[in-house]
Amino acid sequence: MASTTKKVLRLTFNNAAGNAVTITMPQPKEGLTAADIEAVMDQIIAKNIFLTSGGELISKRDVKIVDTTTNDLFD
């Protein structure tokens, strides 16, 4: 039985249409703080570097570090 662990950082924004837009980054650096992540999110919004089908990103909605473990039960 093989087991794998994966960690991702999920940044969720609101776009101009009011929809949620999520950017997922694999293997976030250990020791990141909420303040560090929010500062990056503020820069993404301020520099307007992503355009979605619902318009530009206008505000922060959520941030999560998701850690998953998958157990393969079939060899």
mmCIF file of the N, C-alpha and C atoms, coordinates in Angstrom:
data_MODEL
# 
_entry.id   MODEL 
# 
loop_
_atom_site.group_PDB 
_atom_site.id 
_atom_site.type_symbol 
_atom_site.label_atom_id 
_atom_site.label_alt_id 
_atom_site.label_comp_id 
_atom_site.label_asym_id 
_atom_site.label_entity_id 
_atom_site.label_seq_id 
_atom_site.pdbx_PDB_ins_code 
_atom_site.Cartn_x 
_atom_site.Cartn_y 
_atom_site.Cartn_z 
_atom_site.occupancy 
_atom_site.B_iso_or_equiv 
_atom_site.pdbx_formal_charge 
_atom_site.auth_seq_id 
_atom_site.auth_comp_id 
_atom_site.auth_asym_id 
_atom_site.auth_atom_id 
_atom_site.pdbx_PDB_model_num 
ATOM 1   N N  . MET A 1 1  ? 0.852   -1.178 0.000   1.00 0.00 ? 1  MET A N  1 
ATOM 2   C CA . MET A 1 1  ? 0.000   0.000  0.000   1.00 0.00 ? 1  MET A CA 1 
ATOM 3   C C  . MET A 1 1  ? 0.898   1.241  0.000   1.00 0.00 ? 1  MET A C  1 
ATOM 4   N N  . ALA A 1 2  ? 0.711   2.097  -0.998  1.00 0.00 ? 2  ALA A N  1 
ATOM 5   C CA . ALA A 1 2  ? 1.486   3.327  -1.118  1.00 0.00 ? 2  ALA A CA 1 
ATOM 6   C C  . ALA A 1 2  ? 0.684   4.501  -0.574  1.00 0.00 ? 2  ALA A C  1 
ATOM 7   N N  . SER A 1 3  ? 1.381   5.400  0.061   1.00 0.00 ? 3  SER A N  1 
ATOM 8   C CA . SER A 1 3  ? 0.745   6.591  0.625   1.00 0.00 ? 3  SER A CA 1 
ATOM 9   C C  . SER A 1 3  ? 1.494   7.825  0.130   1.00 0.00 ? 3  SER A C  1 
ATOM 10  N N  . THR A 1 4  ? 0.754   8.833  -0.353  1.00 0.00 ? 4  THR A N  1 
ATOM 11  C CA . THR A 1 4  ? 1.374   10.077 -0.800  1.00 0.00 ? 4  THR A CA 1 
ATOM 12  C C  . THR A 1 4  ? 0.720   11.255 -0.091  1.00 0.00 ? 4  THR A C  1 
ATOM 13  N N  . THR A 1 5  ? 1.522   12.248 0.208   1.00 0.00 ? 5  THR A N  1 
ATOM 14  C CA . THR A 1 5  ? 1.034   13.452 0.863   1.00 0.00 ? 5  THR A CA 1 
ATOM 15  C C  . THR A 1 5  ? 1.317   14.643 -0.041  1.00 0.00 ? 5  THR A C  1 
ATOM 16  N N  . LYS A 1 6  ? 0.347   15.539 -0.119  1.00 0.00 ? 6  LYS A N  1 
ATOM 17  C CA . LYS A 1 6  ? 0.478   16.714 -0.977  1.00 0.00 ? 6  LYS A CA 1 
ATOM 18  C C  . LYS A 1 6  ? -0.057  17.931 -0.222  1.00 0.00 ? 6  LYS A C  1 
ATOM 19  N N  . LYS A 1 7  ? 0.629   19.052 -0.376  1.00 0.00 ? 7  LYS A N  1 
ATOM 20  C CA . LYS A 1 7  ? 0.208   20.296 0.261   1.00 0.00 ? 7  LYS A CA 1 
ATOM 21  C C  . LYS A 1 7  ? 0.104   21.371 -0.807  1.00 0.00 ? 7  LYS A C  1 
ATOM 22  N N  . VAL A 1 8  ? -0.997  22.147 -0.777  1.00 0.00 ? 8  VAL A N  1 
ATOM 23  C CA . VAL A 1 8  ? -1.181  23.257 -1.715  1.00 0.00 ? 8  VAL A CA 1 
ATOM 24  C C  . VAL A 1 8  ? -1.676  24.490 -0.971  1.00 0.00 ? 8  VAL A C  1 
ATOM 25  N N  . LEU A 1 9  ? -1.379  25.635 -1.537  1.00 0.00 ? 9  LEU A N  1 
ATOM 26  C CA . LEU A 1 9  ? -1.873  26.914 -1.033  1.00 0.00 ? 9  LEU A CA 1 
ATOM 27  C C  . LEU A 1 9  ? -2.969  27.372 -1.981  1.00 0.00 ? 9  LEU A C  1 
ATOM 28  N N  . ARG A 1 10 ? -4.161  27.647 -1.439  1.00 0.00 ? 10 ARG A N  1 
ATOM 29  C CA . ARG A 1 10 ? -5.290  28.102 -2.257  1.00 0.00 ? 10 ARG A CA 1 
ATOM 30  C C  . ARG A 1 10 ? -5.634  29.537 -1.913  1.00 0.00 ? 10 ARG A C  1 
ATOM 31  N N  . LEU A 1 11 ? -5.455  30.418 -2.892  1.00 0.00 ? 11 LEU A N  1 
ATOM 32  C CA . LEU A 1 11 ? -5.805  31.827 -2.742  1.00 0.00 ? 11 LEU A CA 1 
ATOM 33  C C  . LEU A 1 11 ? -7.122  32.048 -3.476  1.00 0.00 ? 11 LEU A C  1 
ATOM 34  N N  . THR A 1 12 ? -8.127  32.540 -2.783  1.00 0.00 ? 12 THR A N  1 
ATOM 35  C CA . THR A 1 12 ? -9.424  32.769 -3.410  1.00 0.00 ? 12 THR A CA 1 
ATOM 36  C C  . THR A 1 12 ? -9.746  34.255 -3.381  1.00 0.00 ? 12 THR A C  1 
ATOM 37  N N  . PHE A 1 13 ? -10.132 34.770 -4.547  1.00 0.00 ? 13 PHE A N  1 
ATOM 38  C CA . PHE A 1 13 ? -10.449 36.185 -4.739  1.00 0.00 ? 13 PHE A CA 1 
ATOM 39  C C  . PHE A 1 13 ? -11.886 36.334 -5.221  1.00 0.00 ? 13 PHE A C  1 
ATOM 40  N N  . ASN A 1 14 ? -12.412 37.541 -5.115  1.00 0.00 ? 14 ASN A N  1 
ATOM 41  C CA . ASN A 1 14 ? -13.662 37.908 -5.779  1.00 0.00 ? 14 ASN A CA 1 
ATOM 42  C C  . ASN A 1 14 ? -13.295 38.678 -7.028  1.00 0.00 ? 14 ASN A C  1 
ATOM 43  N N  . ASN A 1 15 ? -13.996 38.383 -8.142  1.00 0.00 ? 15 ASN A N  1 
ATOM 44  C CA . ASN A 1 15 ? -13.758 39.177 -9.341  1.00 0.00 ? 15 ASN A CA 1 
ATOM 45  C C  . ASN A 1 15 ? -14.853 40.232 -9.484  1.00 0.00 ? 15 ASN A C  1 
ATOM 46  N N  . ALA A 1 16 ? -14.765 41.034 -10.525 1.00 0.00 ? 16 ALA A N  1 
ATOM 47  C CA . ALA A 1 16 ? -15.694 42.157 -10.713 1.00 0.00 ? 16 ALA A CA 1 
ATOM 48  C C  . ALA A 1 16 ? -17.146 41.694 -10.827 1.00 0.00 ? 16 ALA A C  1 
ATOM 49  N N  . ALA A 1 17 ? -17.362 40.461 -11.301 1.00 0.00 ? 17 ALA A N  1 
ATOM 50  C CA . ALA A 1 17 ? -18.722 39.926 -11.437 1.00 0.00 ? 17 ALA A CA 1 
ATOM 51  C C  . ALA A 1 17 ? -19.240 39.337 -10.128 1.00 0.00 ? 17 ALA A C  1 
ATOM 52  N N  . GLY A 1 18 ? -18.392 39.315 -9.087  1.00 0.00 ? 18 GLY A N  1 
ATOM 53  C CA . GLY A 1 18 ? -18.798 38.772 -7.799  1.00 0.00 ? 18 GLY A CA 1 
ATOM 54  C C  . GLY A 1 18 ? -18.564 37.280 -7.655  1.00 0.00 ? 18 GLY A C  1 
ATOM 55  N N  . ASN A 1 19 ? -17.877 36.685 -8.615  1.00 0.00 ? 19 ASN A N  1 
ATOM 56  C CA . ASN A 1 19 ? -17.589 35.251 -8.571  1.00 0.00 ? 19 ASN A CA 1 
ATOM 57  C C  . ASN A 1 19 ? -16.273 34.972 -7.861  1.00 0.00 ? 19 ASN A C  1 
ATOM 58  N N  . ALA A 1 20 ? -16.157 33.773 -7.305  1.00 0.00 ? 20 ALA A N  1 
ATOM 59  C CA . ALA A 1 20 ? -14.917 33.343 -6.667  1.00 0.00 ? 20 ALA A CA 1 
ATOM 60  C C  . ALA A 1 20 ? -13.942 32.837 -7.730  1.00 0.00 ? 20 ALA A C  1 
ATOM 61  N N  . VAL A 1 21 ? -12.683 33.228 -7.583  1.00 0.00 ? 21 VAL A N  1 
ATOM 62  C CA . VAL A 1 21 ? -11.604 32.775 -8.468  1.00 0.00 ? 21 VAL A CA 1 
ATOM 63  C C  . VAL A 1 21 ? -10.494 32.244 -7.568  1.00 0.00 ? 21 VAL A C  1 
ATOM 64  N N  . THR A 1 22 ? -10.088 30.996 -7.790  1.00 0.00 ? 22 THR A N  1 
ATOM 65  C CA . THR A 1 22 ? -9.079  30.374 -6.943  1.00 0.00 ? 22 THR A CA 1 
ATOM 66  C C  . THR A 1 22 ? -7.791  30.139 -7.720  1.00 0.00 ? 22 THR A C  1 
ATOM 67  N N  . ILE A 1 23 ? -6.691  30.528 -7.098  1.00 0.00 ? 23 ILE A N  1 
ATOM 68  C CA . ILE A 1 23 ? -5.358  30.265 -7.628  1.00 0.00 ? 23 ILE A CA 1 
ATOM 69  C C  . ILE A 1 23 ? -4.717  29.264 -6.670  1.00 0.00 ? 23 ILE A C  1 
ATOM 70  N N  . THR A 1 24 ? -4.264  28.133 -7.206  1.00 0.00 ? 24 THR A N  1 
ATOM 71  C CA . THR A 1 24 ? -3.676  27.083 -6.378  1.00 0.00 ? 24 THR A CA 1 
ATOM 72  C C  . THR A 1 24 ? -2.192  26.980 -6.669  1.00 0.00 ? 24 THR A C  1 
ATOM 73  N N  . MET A 1 25 ? -1.396  26.971 -5.599  1.00 0.00 ? 25 MET A N  1 
ATOM 74  C CA . MET A 1 25 ? 0.058   26.872 -5.731  1.00 0.00 ? 25 MET A CA 1 
ATOM 75  C C  . MET A 1 25 ? 0.546   25.636 -4.983  1.00 0.00 ? 25 MET A C  1 
ATOM 76  N N  . PRO A 1 26 ? 1.292   24.763 -5.665  1.00 0.00 ? 26 PRO A N  1 
ATOM 77  C CA . PRO A 1 26 ? 1.793   23.552 -5.012  1.00 0.00 ? 26 PRO A CA 1 
ATOM 78  C C  . PRO A 1 26 ? 2.969   23.847 -4.086  1.00 0.00 ? 26 PRO A C  1 
ATOM 79  N N  . GLN A 1 27 ? 3.123   23.015 -3.094  1.00 0.00 ? 27 GLN A N  1 
ATOM 80  C CA . GLN A 1 27 ? 4.264   23.032 -2.181  1.00 0.00 ? 27 GLN A CA 1 
ATOM 81  C C  . GLN A 1 27 ? 4.588   24.408 -1.609  1.00 0.00 ? 27 GLN A C  1 
ATOM 82  N N  . PRO A 1 28 ? 3.671   24.984 -0.831  1.00 0.00 ? 28 PRO A N  1 
ATOM 83  C CA . PRO A 1 28 ? 3.980   26.291 -0.233  1.00 0.00 ? 28 PRO A CA 1 
ATOM 84  C C  . PRO A 1 28 ? 5.139   26.192 0.755   1.00 0.00 ? 28 PRO A C  1 
ATOM 85  N N  . LYS A 1 29 ? 5.882   27.271 0.855   1.00 0.00 ? 29 LYS A N  1 
ATOM 86  C CA . LYS A 1 29 ? 7.029   27.343 1.756   1.00 0.00 ? 29 LYS A CA 1 
ATOM 87  C C  . LYS A 1 29 ? 6.558   27.191 3.210   1.00 0.00 ? 29 LYS A C  1 
ATOM 88  N N  . GLU A 1 30 ? 7.309   26.434 3.977   1.00 0.00 ? 30 GLU A N  1 
ATOM 89  C CA . GLU A 1 30 ? 6.998   26.264 5.401   1.00 0.00 ? 30 GLU A CA 1 
ATOM 90  C C  . GLU A 1 30 ? 7.157   27.600 6.129   1.00 0.00 ? 30 GLU A C  1 
ATOM 91  N N  . GLY A 1 31 ? 6.328   27.845 7.112   1.00 0.00 ? 31 GLY A N  1 
ATOM 92  C CA . GLY A 1 31 ? 6.436   29.039 7.929   1.00 0.00 ? 31 GLY A CA 1 
ATOM 93  C C  . GLY A 1 31 ? 5.716   30.262 7.392   1.00 0.00 ? 31 GLY A C  1 
ATOM 94  N N  . LEU A 1 32 ? 4.955   30.106 6.310   1.00 0.00 ? 32 LEU A N  1 
ATOM 95  C CA . LEU A 1 32 ? 4.191   31.253 5.796   1.00 0.00 ? 32 LEU A CA 1 
ATOM 96  C C  . LEU A 1 32 ? 3.165   31.691 6.836   1.00 0.00 ? 32 LEU A C  1 
ATOM 97  N N  . THR A 1 33 ? 3.022   32.992 6.984   1.00 0.00 ? 33 THR A N  1 
ATOM 98  C CA . THR A 1 33 ? 2.016   33.520 7.901   1.00 0.00 ? 33 THR A CA 1 
ATOM 99  C C  . THR A 1 33 ? 0.849   34.088 7.106   1.00 0.00 ? 33 THR A C  1 
ATOM 100 N N  . ALA A 1 34 ? -0.268  34.290 7.782   1.00 0.00 ? 34 ALA A N  1 
ATOM 101 C CA . ALA A 1 34 ? -1.432  34.888 7.132   1.00 0.00 ? 34 ALA A CA 1 
ATOM 102 C C  . ALA A 1 34 ? -1.075  36.270 6.589   1.00 0.00 ? 34 ALA A C  1 
ATOM 103 N N  . ALA A 1 35 ? -0.269  37.014 7.326   1.00 0.00 ? 35 ALA A N  1 
ATOM 104 C CA . ALA A 1 35 ? 0.131   38.358 6.882   1.00 0.00 ? 35 ALA A CA 1 
ATOM 105 C C  . ALA A 1 35 ? 0.961   38.290 5.597   1.00 0.00 ? 35 ALA A C  1 
ATOM 106 N N  . ASP A 1 36 ? 1.868   37.315 5.503   1.00 0.00 ? 36 ASP A N  1 
ATOM 107 C CA . ASP A 1 36 ? 2.677   37.137 4.287   1.00 0.00 ? 36 ASP A CA 1 
ATOM 108 C C  . ASP A 1 36 ? 1.775   36.877 3.083   1.00 0.00 ? 36 ASP A C  1 
ATOM 109 N N  . ILE A 1 37 ? 0.845   35.962 3.259   1.00 0.00 ? 37 ILE A N  1 
ATOM 110 C CA . ILE A 1 37 ? -0.030  35.564 2.161   1.00 0.00 ? 37 ILE A CA 1 
ATOM 111 C C  . ILE A 1 37 ? -0.953  36.706 1.755   1.00 0.00 ? 37 ILE A C  1 
ATOM 112 N N  . GLU A 1 38 ? -1.514  37.400 2.736   1.00 0.00 ? 38 GLU A N  1 
ATOM 113 C CA . GLU A 1 38 ? -2.405  38.517 2.430   1.00 0.00 ? 38 GLU A CA 1 
ATOM 114 C C  . GLU A 1 38 ? -1.670  39.637 1.700   1.00 0.00 ? 38 GLU A C  1 
ATOM 115 N N  . ALA A 1 39 ? -0.411  39.858 2.034   1.00 0.00 ? 39 ALA A N  1 
ATOM 116 C CA . ALA A 1 39 ? 0.382   40.886 1.345   1.00 0.00 ? 39 ALA A CA 1 
ATOM 117 C C  . ALA A 1 39 ? 0.552   40.529 -0.136  1.00 0.00 ? 39 ALA A C  1 
ATOM 118 N N  . VAL A 1 40 ? 0.789   39.257 -0.422  1.00 0.00 ? 40 VAL A N  1 
ATOM 119 C CA . VAL A 1 40 ? 0.913   38.815 -1.816  1.00 0.00 ? 40 VAL A CA 1 
ATOM 120 C C  . VAL A 1 40 ? -0.428  38.967 -2.532  1.00 0.00 ? 40 VAL A C  1 
ATOM 121 N N  . MET A 1 41 ? -1.507  38.613 -1.862  1.00 0.00 ? 41 MET A N  1 
ATOM 122 C CA . MET A 1 41 ? -2.830  38.756 -2.465  1.00 0.00 ? 41 MET A CA 1 
ATOM 123 C C  . MET A 1 41 ? -3.126  40.223 -2.782  1.00 0.00 ? 41 MET A C  1 
ATOM 124 N N  . ASP A 1 42 ? -2.747  41.113 -1.878  1.00 0.00 ? 42 ASP A N  1 
ATOM 125 C CA . ASP A 1 42 ? -2.933  42.552 -2.119  1.00 0.00 ? 42 ASP A CA 1 
ATOM 126 C C  . ASP A 1 42 ? -2.158  43.006 -3.351  1.00 0.00 ? 42 ASP A C  1 
ATOM 127 N N  . GLN A 1 43 ? -0.928  42.485 -3.523  1.00 0.00 ? 43 GLN A N  1 
ATOM 128 C CA . GLN A 1 43 ? -0.124  42.840 -4.694  1.00 0.00 ? 43 GLN A CA 1 
ATOM 129 C C  . GLN A 1 43 ? -0.749  42.316 -5.980  1.00 0.00 ? 43 GLN A C  1 
ATOM 130 N N  . ILE A 1 44 ? -1.277  41.102 -5.934  1.00 0.00 ? 44 ILE A N  1 
ATOM 131 C CA . ILE A 1 44 ? -1.937  40.533 -7.120  1.00 0.00 ? 44 ILE A CA 1 
ATOM 132 C C  . ILE A 1 44 ? -3.102  41.422 -7.539  1.00 0.00 ? 44 ILE A C  1 
ATOM 133 N N  . ILE A 1 45 ? -3.895  41.869 -6.563  1.00 0.00 ? 45 ILE A N  1 
ATOM 134 C CA . ILE A 1 45 ? -5.040  42.738 -6.858  1.00 0.00 ? 45 ILE A CA 1 
ATOM 135 C C  . ILE A 1 45 ? -4.561  44.093 -7.378  1.00 0.00 ? 45 ILE A C  1 
ATOM 136 N N  . ALA A 1 46 ? -3.588  44.696 -6.705  1.00 0.00 ? 46 ALA A N  1 
ATOM 137 C CA . ALA A 1 46 ? -3.107  46.033 -7.069  1.00 0.00 ? 46 ALA A CA 1 
ATOM 138 C C  . ALA A 1 46 ? -2.475  46.065 -8.462  1.00 0.00 ? 46 ALA A C  1 
ATOM 139 N N  . LYS A 1 47 ? -1.729  45.014 -8.809  1.00 0.00 ? 47 LYS A N  1 
ATOM 140 C CA . LYS A 1 47 ? -1.045  44.992 -10.112 1.00 0.00 ? 47 LYS A CA 1 
ATOM 141 C C  . LYS A 1 47 ? -1.947  44.499 -11.238 1.00 0.00 ? 47 LYS A C  1 
ATOM 142 N N  . ASN A 1 48 ? -3.125  43.990 -10.878 1.00 0.00 ? 48 ASN A N  1 
ATOM 143 C CA . ASN A 1 48 ? -4.123  43.571 -11.871 1.00 0.00 ? 48 ASN A CA 1 
ATOM 144 C C  . ASN A 1 48 ? -3.510  42.636 -12.913 1.00 0.00 ? 48 ASN A C  1 
ATOM 145 N N  . ILE A 1 49 ? -2.825  41.595 -12.437 1.00 0.00 ? 49 ILE A N  1 
ATOM 146 C CA . ILE A 1 49 ? -2.099  40.713 -13.346 1.00 0.00 ? 49 ILE A CA 1 
ATOM 147 C C  . ILE A 1 49 ? -2.928  39.544 -13.865 1.00 0.00 ? 49 ILE A C  1 
ATOM 148 N N  . PHE A 1 50 ? -4.094  39.300 -13.293 1.00 0.00 ? 50 PHE A N  1 
ATOM 149 C CA . PHE A 1 50 ? -4.965  38.228 -13.769 1.00 0.00 ? 50 PHE A CA 1 
ATOM 150 C C  . PHE A 1 50 ? -6.292  38.820 -14.215 1.00 0.00 ? 50 PHE A C  1 
ATOM 151 N N  . LEU A 1 51 ? -6.738  38.382 -15.366 1.00 0.00 ? 51 LEU A N  1 
ATOM 152 C CA . LEU A 1 51 ? -8.054  38.792 -15.861 1.00 0.00 ? 51 LEU A CA 1 
ATOM 153 C C  . LEU A 1 51 ? -8.880  37.531 -16.021 1.00 0.00 ? 51 LEU A C  1 
ATOM 154 N N  . THR A 1 52 ? -10.064 37.526 -15.431 1.00 0.00 ? 52 THR A N  1 
ATOM 155 C CA . THR A 1 52 ? -10.929 36.359 -15.497 1.00 0.00 ? 52 THR A CA 1 
ATOM 156 C C  . THR A 1 52 ? -12.106 36.639 -16.420 1.00 0.00 ? 52 THR A C  1 
ATOM 157 N N  . SER A 1 53 ? -12.889 35.625 -16.695 1.00 0.00 ? 53 SER A N  1 
ATOM 158 C CA . SER A 1 53 ? -14.073 35.816 -17.537 1.00 0.00 ? 53 SER A CA 1 
ATOM 159 C C  . SER A 1 53 ? -15.075 36.761 -16.880 1.00 0.00 ? 53 SER A C  1 
ATOM 160 N N  . GLY A 1 54 ? -14.979 36.923 -15.555 1.00 0.00 ? 54 GLY A N  1 
ATOM 161 C CA . GLY A 1 54 ? -15.851 37.844 -14.820 1.00 0.00 ? 54 GLY A CA 1 
ATOM 162 C C  . GLY A 1 54 ? -15.182 39.171 -14.516 1.00 0.00 ? 54 GLY A C  1 
ATOM 163 N N  . GLY A 1 55 ? -14.077 39.472 -15.196 1.00 0.00 ? 55 GLY A N  1 
ATOM 164 C CA . GLY A 1 55 ? -13.374 40.737 -14.980 1.00 0.00 ? 55 GLY A CA 1 
ATOM 165 C C  . GLY A 1 55 ? -12.185 40.586 -14.056 1.00 0.00 ? 55 GLY A C  1 
ATOM 166 N N  . GLU A 1 56 ? -11.650 41.722 -13.661 1.00 0.00 ? 56 GLU A N  1 
ATOM 167 C CA . GLU A 1 56 ? -10.444 41.718 -12.829 1.00 0.00 ? 56 GLU A CA 1 
ATOM 168 C C  . GLU A 1 56 ? -10.748 41.270 -11.401 1.00 0.00 ? 56 GLU A C  1 
ATOM 169 N N  . LEU A 1 57 ? -9.676  40.866 -10.698 1.00 0.00 ? 57 LEU A N  1 
ATOM 170 C CA . LEU A 1 57 ? -9.805  40.494 -9.286  1.00 0.00 ? 57 LEU A CA 1 
ATOM 171 C C  . LEU A 1 57 ? -9.918  41.774 -8.476  1.00 0.00 ? 57 LEU A C  1 
ATOM 172 N N  . ILE A 1 58 ? -10.904 41.832 -7.581  1.00 0.00 ? 58 ILE A N  1 
ATOM 173 C CA . ILE A 1 58 ? -11.134 43.082 -6.858  1.00 0.00 ? 58 ILE A CA 1 
ATOM 174 C C  . ILE A 1 58 ? -10.978 42.978 -5.340  1.00 0.00 ? 58 ILE A C  1 
ATOM 175 N N  . SER A 1 59 ? -11.070 41.753 -4.780  1.00 0.00 ? 59 SER A N  1 
ATOM 176 C CA . SER A 1 59 ? -10.916 41.629 -3.330  1.00 0.00 ? 59 SER A CA 1 
ATOM 177 C C  . SER A 1 59 ? -10.531 40.210 -2.938  1.00 0.00 ? 59 SER A C  1 
ATOM 178 N N  . LYS A 1 60 ? -10.024 40.073 -1.710  1.00 0.00 ? 60 LYS A N  1 
ATOM 179 C CA . LYS A 1 60 ? -9.654  38.774 -1.158  1.00 0.00 ? 60 LYS A CA 1 
ATOM 180 C C  . LYS A 1 60 ? -10.910 38.117 -0.591  1.00 0.00 ? 60 LYS A C  1 
ATOM 181 N N  . ARG A 1 61 ? -11.028 36.820 -0.795  1.00 0.00 ? 61 ARG A N  1 
ATOM 182 C CA . ARG A 1 61 ? -12.171 36.088 -0.245  1.00 0.00 ? 61 ARG A CA 1 
ATOM 183 C C  . ARG A 1 61 ? -11.731 35.078 0.812   1.00 0.00 ? 61 ARG A C  1 
ATOM 184 N N  . ASP A 1 62 ? -10.674 34.300 0.513   1.00 0.00 ? 62 ASP A N  1 
ATOM 185 C CA . ASP A 1 62 ? -10.269 33.231 1.430   1.00 0.00 ? 62 ASP A CA 1 
ATOM 186 C C  . ASP A 1 62 ? -8.847  32.797 1.109   1.00 0.00 ? 62 ASP A C  1 
ATOM 187 N N  . VAL A 1 63 ? -8.200  32.185 2.079   1.00 0.00 ? 63 VAL A N  1 
ATOM 188 C CA . VAL A 1 63 ? -6.884  31.589 1.866   1.00 0.00 ? 63 VAL A CA 1 
ATOM 189 C C  . VAL A 1 63 ? -6.796  30.337 2.731   1.00 0.00 ? 63 VAL A C  1 
ATOM 190 N N  . LYS A 1 64 ? -6.270  29.257 2.129   1.00 0.00 ? 64 LYS A N  1 
ATOM 191 C CA . LYS A 1 64 ? -6.149  27.993 2.852   1.00 0.00 ? 64 LYS A CA 1 
ATOM 192 C C  . LYS A 1 64 ? -4.875  27.276 2.428   1.00 0.00 ? 64 LYS A C  1 
ATOM 193 N N  . ILE A 1 65 ? -4.273  26.592 3.382   1.00 0.00 ? 65 ILE A N  1 
ATOM 194 C CA . ILE A 1 65 ? -3.234  25.624 3.060   1.00 0.00 ? 65 ILE A CA 1 
ATOM 195 C C  . ILE A 1 65 ? -3.906  24.269 3.255   1.00 0.00 ? 65 ILE A C  1 
ATOM 196 N N  . VAL A 1 66 ? -3.966  23.503 2.166   1.00 0.00 ? 66 VAL A N  1 
ATOM 197 C CA . VAL A 1 66 ? -4.657  22.214 2.178   1.00 0.00 ? 66 VAL A CA 1 
ATOM 198 C C  . VAL A 1 66 ? -3.617  21.103 2.122   1.00 0.00 ? 66 VAL A C  1 
ATOM 199 N N  . ASP A 1 67 ? -3.693  20.204 3.097   1.00 0.00 ? 67 ASP A N  1 
ATOM 200 C CA . ASP A 1 67 ? -2.765  19.080 3.204   1.00 0.00 ? 67 ASP A CA 1 
ATOM 201 C C  . ASP A 1 67 ? -3.574  17.800 3.018   1.00 0.00 ? 67 ASP A C  1 
ATOM 202 N N  . THR A 1 68 ? -3.246  17.015 1.985   1.00 0.00 ? 68 THR A N  1 
ATOM 203 C CA . THR A 1 68 ? -3.990  15.785 1.724   1.00 0.00 ? 68 THR A CA 1 
ATOM 204 C C  . THR A 1 68 ? -3.056  14.576 1.725   1.00 0.00 ? 68 THR A C  1 
ATOM 205 N N  . THR A 1 69 ? -3.576  13.472 2.204   1.00 0.00 ? 69 THR A N  1 
ATOM 206 C CA . THR A 1 69 ? -2.864  12.202 2.165   1.00 0.00 ? 69 THR A CA 1 
ATOM 207 C C  . THR A 1 69 ? -3.723  11.214 1.402   1.00 0.00 ? 69 THR A C  1 
ATOM 208 N N  . THR A 1 70 ? -3.116  10.558 0.420   1.00 0.00 ? 70 THR A N  1 
ATOM 209 C CA . THR A 1 70 ? -3.824  9.583  -0.388  1.00 0.00 ? 70 THR A CA 1 
ATOM 210 C C  . THR A 1 70 ? -3.207  8.208  -0.148  1.00 0.00 ? 70 THR A C  1 
ATOM 211 N N  . ASN A 1 71 ? -4.062  7.267  0.209   1.00 0.00 ? 71 ASN A N  1 
ATOM 212 C CA . ASN A 1 71 ? -3.617  5.892  0.412   1.00 0.00 ? 71 ASN A CA 1 
ATOM 213 C C  . ASN A 1 71 ? -4.108  5.034  -0.744  1.00 0.00 ? 71 ASN A C  1 
ATOM 214 N N  . ASP A 1 72 ? -3.181  4.486  -1.508  1.00 0.00 ? 72 ASP A N  1 
ATOM 215 C CA . ASP A 1 72 ? -3.517  3.621  -2.625  1.00 0.00 ? 72 ASP A CA 1 
ATOM 216 C C  . ASP A 1 72 ? -3.727  2.212  -2.078  1.00 0.00 ? 72 ASP A C  1 
ATOM 217 N N  . LEU A 1 73 ? -4.941  1.719  -2.110  1.00 0.00 ? 73 LEU A N  1 
ATOM 218 C CA . LEU A 1 73 ? -5.266  0.432  -1.522  1.00 0.00 ? 73 LEU A CA 1 
ATOM 219 C C  . LEU A 1 73 ? -5.147  -0.729 -2.513  1.00 0.00 ? 73 LEU A C  1 
ATOM 220 N N  . PHE A 1 74 ? -4.906  -0.413 -3.749  1.00 0.00 ? 74 PHE A N  1 
ATOM 221 C CA . PHE A 1 74 ? -4.804  -1.449 -4.775  1.00 0.00 ? 74 PHE A CA 1 
ATOM 222 C C  . PHE A 1 74 ? -3.419  -1.405 -5.387  1.00 0.00 ? 74 PHE A C  1 
ATOM 223 N N  . ASP A 1 75 ? -2.728  -2.530 -5.367  1.00 0.00 ? 75 ASP A N  1 
ATOM 224 C CA . ASP A 1 75 ? -1.378  -2.578 -5.934  1.00 0.00 ? 75 ASP A CA 1 
ATOM 225 C C  . ASP A 1 75 ? -1.386  -2.997 -7.369  1.00 0.00 ? 75 ASP A C  1 
# 
